[in-house]
C-alpha cells in the first residue's frame, strides 16, 4: 500500500468519520450521540481503516483532524 499525503490522510479520516456517523445514525442513537461515537471511533483507530494491515496513521495528522471536529 502506498504512503498517503497529509491531505489524503485528512480526507480518509473525514470519510471514516462520516461512515461511522452514518452507522450510528442507522443505529438510531440520535445525532449528538452519533457524533460523539463517531469521534470516539476515529480516536481509537491507528491504521488505515479500509484495509487490513494498512499503513499507520501519522499521529500529528490524526491530532490535527481530531481538533477540527
Secondary structure, 3 states (H helix, E strand, C coil): CCCCCHHHHHHHHHHHHHHHHHHHHHCCCCHHHHHHHHHHHHHHCCECCCCCCCCECCHHHHHHHHHHC
